[in-house]
């Protein structure tokens, strides 16, 4: 992965995943995320770990969830679901890279 940060108990990089809803509502996105990681050579439990934090639709929880991931010093934070996730992840740490997707202009939205 090449990014300094958290390592699991078995010494592999840890990705923080900040989800806006519940695991059930995001099941297809999580499956695609894991598939994309596998395509890049990263298999959960083998050479990468993922720590999930779910807001369950309560966006007011995002800053605390993102801060929890940052406090665990994950290697990066994946923040799917638009600007609220990306902004919460960005605010949690200046040192941890944030990977996000959104339809709008990240610079105009204050993410980039």
Buried (B, 14 or more C-beta within 10 A) or exposed (E): BEEEBBBEEEEBBBBBBBBBBEEEBBEEBBEEBBEEBEEEEBEBEEBBBBBBBBBEEEEEBBBEBBBBBBEBBBBBBBBBBBBBBBBBBBBBBEEBEBBBEBEEEBEEBEBE
